[in-house]
Amino acid sequence: MSTRTLVINADDLGHDPAITRGILKAMREGVVSSASLLVNTPYSEAAAQESGGLSLGLHLDLARGQPLWSEFPRESLGAQGQFTEGRAAGLSAEVVEAETRAQLERFTRLTGRAPTHIDVHKHLHLHANVLEGVAKAAKDAKVPVRALDSIMRHALKKLGVPTNTHFVGDTSDDPYWTLERLEAELVALPSEGVIELMCHPGYRPEKVKSSYAAQREVELNTFVDPKAKEALSRLGLTPVDFSVLAPTN
């Protein structure tokens, strides 16, 4: 008999206090079952403290903010020693691996536990060098990594890193997860495998600028709507976290 498992993961915990509040509401009052934490922002520590008892992964950041690895090459950074999204393609796998390890360590210090998984802010592990570095650190830490497509999934499995079977989610100028879209996507989910539904619920950011701002509130309303829970119940789906992919050895 085929089985399927659904993880509903909210990205960007710790990005902004208002985003964090919205994600926590979506987890505690809605159907979001997992979140991923940025650990290199001014709001990371508070987000970790406010998330006690909830399932959290690492939202690895190579796109903005400062690196945590003390030997991160300065020439690969932008102004004020900050990450620059466009420079990720030029990072070596070794640099990415070291920075991933540093962010994993910070995650554990902030939360007192290991992350359930790793995903990457702005999907920068679409670059082969970034994926290789993340995968090496994740394998040693025995932590799954989000796959966005079949190519990435194959690469991760070849490197011995557990990953999801399917992936659904995006952002756009319009809010991505309306209730109508969620209900339609749930009905159309594959019949087997570990499926990740990525989302971005939250309140409009207070401290940071984001092109995905008011849209987050629409997503928040979607995932706390009782109809979302009803749709999952009709399909016999109870969202879980990435611990279902944890290696057994």
N, C-alpha and C positions, 0 to 999 in steps of 0.2 A: 504493500500500500504506500502510495506516495505521501510524503509529508512536506509541509512548508512552515516556515517560521518567519514572522514579521518583526523587524526592529524599526521603530519610528524614532529617528534621532534628530535632535535639534542642534544645529551648529551655532557657534559664536557665544557660548556662555563665557562671561567675563570680558566681553568686548566693550560693554557699556552697562552702567547700573540698570538702566531701564530695560535693555534687552535681557539682562539676567533675570529681572523680576518677571518678565513675561514668560521666559522659558520655564522658570520654576513653577509658575501658575499652570502652564501647559502640562507639566509633569505631575503636579500634585492634584490638579482638578480636571485634567483632560486625559488624552490618550497617548501623549508622548511618553515613551518608555526609556529613553536614553538621551544624553546630551554630551557634547564635546566641549572641553574647557580650554580656552586660551590661557597660557600661563605666563606670558610676558607683557601683560598690560597693567596699568595702574589699578585695575579693578579685579584682577585675577584672585587675589587673596580673599577679598570679601565674597566673591562668587563661590569660591571653594568652601568657605565657612557657612554660607547660606544653603549649601547643597547637601548637607549631611543626610545620609541614608539613601541618596539617589544614585542611579547608575551613571557613571561618567567615564568618557574616554578623553584622550588628548586631541585637541584641535591644533595640530602642529602649525606653527606660524613661521613662514619664511617670506611673508609679503609685506609686513609692516611691523613697527616696533623694533626693539633692540634685541640682538642675539643674546643667548645665555651662555654659550660656550666662550670662555675667556680668550681663546686663540682664533676666534672667527676672523678671517682675513678682512682687514679694513677696506681694501680696494674693491671688495665685493659688496660694499654697503653704500648707501646714499648719504645725503646730508645728515649731519648730527649722528652719524653712526647707526642709521636706521636701515632695516631691510627695505629693499625696493623690489616690487613684484616682478618687474621686467628683467631683473638680474638673476632670477632663480635658474634660468636655463644655463647660465654660465658657471654655476656652482659644481664643484666636483662631488662625486658620491661620497668621498671620504669626509668632506666638510659637512655635507648634509647628515651623514651618519653621526658625526660628533655633536652637531647641534640637536639632532633628535634625541640623543642620549641625555644631553643637558636639559632638554625640555621634559623628558620623562622623569628625570630626577627631581625637577622643580614640581612636577605634578604630584609626585609621591610626598614631597615635603609639605605641599599645600593641603593635600587631602588625607594623608596618612594611609594611603592604599595605592595599589597599582591601577592604571587605567584599564577599562574593559577592552579598549581598542585604540587605534590611531586613525584619524582622518586628517586631511591637510587643507588648511585655509586657502581659498581660491583655487583648489584642485591642482596645486602646483606639482603634485606627483604624476601629472600627465607627462612631465619631462622625464625621460628615461633615467637620467643621472640622479634626479631627486627620488624617484621610486626606488632605485637601487640602494641609496643611502638609508632611506626610511626602512626598507625591508630588512637590511642587515641589523639595524638597531632593534627593530621589532622582533626579529627572530630570536635574538639573544634574550630579549625581555619576555619572550613567549606571549606576545600581544598580537591579536589580529589587526589587519590593515584594510581599510575600505577600498574596494575595487569599483571603478566607475563604469567599466566596460569589459568585454571579453578579453581584449588584449592585455589589459592590466591584470585581470583575474588570472590569466594563464601565466603571466610573468611572476606574480606573487606565489602562485602554487609551485612554479618551477624553483623558486628560491626557498620553498619550504615554509611559507607564511600563510596561515589560515586567512580566509577572506570570504565575503558574502558572495552568494551565487547570482544575485540580481540587484540592480540599483535603480531607484526611481526618485526624481527630484531635480529642481533647478531654481534659478531666480530669473526674473525678467523685469521689464518696466512695469508690468502689471503684477499684482499679487499672484504668486504661483498657486498656492494651496487654498483655493476657495472650497467651500463645502461641496459644491457640485463636482469639482474636479476630483476631490478626495473620494467621494462615493463612486465615481466612475472608475478611477484607478484601482480602488480596492476590488471591484468586481472583476477587473481585467488582470489581476495579479497572476503570475505563473503558478502552476499547481504544485510545485515542489521547490525545495531549496531554501536557503536563508536569504530573505529579501530585505534590503534596507530601503526605507522611505526617508529621504533627507528633507528636513524642513527648517524654516527660519522664523519661528514665532517670536514675538517680543513686543514691548511697547516702543514707541518712537524714541530713538536714541536721544539722550540728554547731553552727553559729553563729547561724542564723536560725530563726525560727518559720515553719512552712509547713503549710497544711492538706493539702498533697500531699507527704507525708513518706515513710512506709513504702511507699506506693504506688509511689514511684520505684524502690525496690529490686525490686519485681515486674517493672516495665518493663525494668529493667536485665537481669534474668535472661532476659526474653523476647528481647531483641535480641542477646544473646550466645549464646543457645541454638543449637547446630548445626542444629536443625530449622528455624530461621528462614532460615538460609542455604540449606538444602535446598529450602524452599518457593520462595524467589526463583529458584533455579536451575531448578526444574521449570517455572516460568513464563517463563523466559528473561529475567529482570529482573536488571540489575546497577545498584544505586543509584548516583546521581551527585550533584553539587552544583548550586547555582543558576547556576553559570557558563554552563550551557546556555541561559540567558535573557539573557546579557549583550548589550547593544546592540552592533551591528556598526559603528556610526559615532560 
